[in-house]
Each structure stands twice: as structure tokens, then as C-alpha cells.
Amino acid sequence: MISTSLFALLLAAAPVPTQPPTPADSALAVVKALFDGMRAGDSSVVRRVFHPNASLFTSLTRGGAGVVQQTTIDAFAKSVGSPHPEVFDERLFNPVVHVDGGLASVWVEYSFFVGKTFSHCGIDAFQLARDGATWKIIAIADTRRREGCNTTP
């Protein structure tokens, strides 16, 4: 007969079955991979998470007026992959993920640092779509500001 303590030890050592990632987890993982690639300065990782026809937009205020800027994937990947002395570090907070079939949205607060220096914060709004078995970013719209920012990792 197995003692109670030996039985408890055997249970603790038994492998715990893991759940497969949910579609929401998988979509958020693509967003996190984008920023891991950005921190590493690896433009190939950055390009890999985007659909080739993805769009990137920024909404900001200049001179008291709203301005919308568009950036191409090529320009974004080039800026990430070009040598720069400091790490581009976009820190994410409070992601909200919605999925319906092959479409996902990720709304997430962020704070952006160049090295250890705070630059700006805002919201990243991602649209992702299934491309075969993987999620691809098809659009990003973000805001940028310097006030009211969460800068704690």
C-alpha cells in the first residue's frame, strides 16, 4: 500500500496536461512576436508576421490638429532592421483580444522606449486574419502621446 505522502509526491511529479493555445492566445502571440522582433532589431521576424498588403497608420496630434500618417511595411521593417545604438522596446499592457473565425482584433495599451528612455505611449489596434494555419497582421492603427502613460513594465 502506498503511503499518503508518497502518493502526493507521485501526483506532484506527474506531468500536467497542457491545453492547446486558443485562437485568441495565438493571435496575441503574433503581436508579441512583432515586438520581440523589434527589440531584437530583426526585420525578417517583423516581415514574417505581416500579410504582404498590410497597412500601418498612426493617429496623432500636431499643432492642436489631428493628423493621420501611413507607413509601409517596408519602411517599418527597414527602420527596425537598420543599425541603431539603442533597443526599440514597445511594452504592452492590458491586451483585449476578440476572435470570430478567421478574423481577430487586438487592442492593447503600450509604452515605447528607446533603450531606457521613455518616448511615447498610446494604443495599438491590430487586425489579424488567418492565412492558412497562421495569423497574419493585416492592419495596425496606433495613437501616440506623452501624457497619461503607463511606463511600468
C-alpha positions as CSV (number, residue, x, y, z in Angstrom):
1,M,0.0,0.0,0.0
2,I,1.3,3.5,-1.0
3,S,1.6,6.0,1.9
4,T,-0.3,9.2,1.6
5,S,2.9,11.3,1.4
6,L,4.3,9.0,-1.4
7,F,1.0,9.2,-3.3
8,A,1.1,13.1,-3.0
9,L,4.7,13.1,-4.2
10,L,3.8,10.9,-7.3
11,L,0.9,13.2,-8.1
12,A,3.1,16.3,-7.9
13,A,5.7,14.7,-10.2
14,A,3.1,13.6,-12.8
15,P,3.1,15.7,-16.0
16,V,0.3,18.2,-16.1
17,P,-1.5,18.1,-19.4
18,T,-1.3,21.4,-21.2
19,Q,-4.2,23.0,-23.1
20,P,-3.6,23.9,-26.7
21,P,-3.5,27.7,-27.3
22,T,-6.8,29.3,-28.0
23,P,-7.2,31.3,-31.2
24,A,-7.0,34.5,-29.0
25,D,-3.7,33.3,-27.5
26,S,-2.3,32.5,-31.0
27,A,-3.4,36.0,-32.3
28,L,-1.8,37.7,-29.3
29,A,1.4,35.6,-29.8
30,V,1.8,37.1,-33.3
31,V,1.6,40.6,-31.8
32,K,4.1,39.8,-29.2
33,A,6.4,38.2,-31.9
34,L,6.3,41.5,-33.7
35,F,7.7,43.4,-30.7
36,D,10.2,40.6,-29.9
37,G,11.5,41.1,-33.5
38,M,11.5,44.8,-33.0
39,R,13.5,44.5,-29.7
40,A,16.0,42.2,-31.5
41,G,16.3,44.5,-34.5
42,D,15.3,41.6,-36.7
43,S,13.4,42.8,-39.8
44,S,12.9,39.3,-41.0
45,V,10.8,38.5,-37.9
46,V,8.9,41.8,-38.4
47,R,8.1,41.0,-42.0
48,R,7.1,37.4,-41.2
49,V,4.1,38.5,-39.0
50,F,2.6,40.8,-41.6
51,H,0.4,40.0,-44.6
52,P,2.2,41.5,-47.6
53,N,-0.6,44.0,-48.2
54,A,-0.9,45.1,-44.6
55,S,-1.5,48.8,-43.7
56,L,0.0,50.8,-40.9
57,F,-1.5,54.0,-39.6
58,T,-0.8,56.4,-36.8
59,S,-3.2,58.9,-35.4
60,L,-1.6,61.8,-33.5
61,T,-2.0,65.5,-32.7
62,R,0.3,68.2,-34.2
63,G,-0.2,71.8,-33.5
64,G,-3.6,71.0,-31.9
65,A,-4.9,69.2,-35.0
66,G,-5.4,65.5,-35.6
67,V,-3.0,64.0,-38.2
68,V,-3.0,60.6,-39.7
69,Q,0.2,59.1,-41.0
70,Q,0.6,56.0,-43.1
71,T,3.8,53.9,-43.1
72,T,4.6,51.0,-45.4
73,I,5.7,47.6,-44.1
74,D,9.0,48.0,-46.0
75,A,9.7,51.4,-44.3
76,F,8.8,50.0,-40.8
77,A,10.9,46.8,-41.3
78,K,13.8,48.9,-42.6
79,S,13.7,51.2,-39.5
80,V,13.6,48.2,-37.2
81,G,16.4,46.3,-39.0
82,S,18.7,49.3,-39.6
83,P,21.5,49.5,-37.0
84,H,20.6,51.7,-34.1
85,P,22.5,52.0,-30.8
86,E,19.5,51.6,-28.5
87,V,16.9,48.9,-28.4
88,F,13.4,49.8,-29.6
89,D,11.2,48.5,-26.7
90,E,7.5,48.6,-27.0
91,R,5.9,47.4,-23.7
92,L,2.4,46.1,-23.8
93,F,-0.3,46.4,-21.2
94,N,-3.9,45.1,-20.8
95,P,-4.5,43.4,-24.1
96,V,-8.1,42.8,-25.2
97,V,-8.4,40.1,-27.9
98,H,-11.6,39.3,-29.9
99,V,-11.8,36.5,-32.4
100,D,-14.5,35.5,-34.8
101,G,-13.5,32.6,-37.1
102,G,-10.5,33.8,-39.2
103,L,-10.6,37.4,-38.0
104,A,-9.1,38.8,-34.8
105,S,-8.6,42.2,-33.2
106,V,-6.1,43.1,-30.5
107,W,-6.5,46.3,-28.7
108,V,-3.5,47.0,-26.3
109,E,-2.0,49.8,-24.4
110,Y,1.7,50.4,-24.9
111,S,4.7,52.5,-23.8
112,F,7.6,52.9,-26.2
113,F,11.2,53.2,-25.0
114,V,14.4,53.8,-27.0
115,G,16.8,52.0,-24.8
116,K,15.8,53.0,-21.2
117,T,14.5,56.4,-22.3
118,F,10.7,56.8,-22.5
119,S,9.5,58.1,-25.9
120,H,5.7,57.9,-26.0
121,C,2.6,55.7,-25.3
122,G,-0.8,55.1,-26.8
123,I,-3.0,52.3,-28.1
124,D,-2.2,49.7,-30.7
125,A,-5.2,48.4,-32.6
126,F,-4.3,45.3,-34.6
127,Q,-6.4,43.5,-37.1
128,L,-5.3,39.9,-37.9
129,A,-6.6,37.3,-40.3
130,R,-5.9,33.7,-40.8
131,D,-3.6,32.9,-43.7
132,G,-3.6,29.2,-43.9
133,A,-2.9,27.9,-40.4
134,T,-1.3,31.1,-39.1
135,W,-2.4,34.6,-38.1
136,K,-1.1,37.5,-40.1
137,I,-1.3,41.2,-39.2
138,I,-3.4,42.9,-41.9
139,A,-3.6,46.3,-40.3
140,I,-2.3,48.3,-37.4
141,A,-3.6,51.7,-36.2
142,D,-1.9,53.3,-33.3
143,T,-2.1,56.5,-31.3
144,R,0.8,58.4,-29.8
145,R,1.0,60.7,-26.8
146,R,3.4,61.6,-24.0
147,E,1.0,62.2,-21.1
148,G,-1.1,59.7,-19.1
149,C,1.3,56.8,-19.8
150,N,1.9,53.6,-18.0
151,T,5.6,53.2,-18.0
152,T,5.9,50.3,-15.5
153,P,7.0,47.0,-17.1
